[in-house]
Amino acid sequence: MSNVVDITNPVEPIALAREMVDRAIGCKAAIAVLVRDDGTLWYDCSGHEQAYILWALEKLKHDLMSAE
């Protein structure tokens, strides 16, 4: 079987998902959110405990709000 070259634009959501797979080893939680053109959201999450998910959301919110 030949290797298929990945030509996905690196800014596309699927490219981000591929990067998440590589970084997932050793993680305790994952959150994925897709924003559609009409402003609706699709999201899913997975974690050992719900507290990890909630902590991650709060930390992300803080980090985004404090970014310069």
Buried (B, 14 or more C-beta within 10 A) or exposed (E): EEEEEEEEEEEEEEEEEEEEEEEEEEEEBBBEEEEEEEEEEEEEBEBEEEEBBEBBBEEEEEEEEEEE
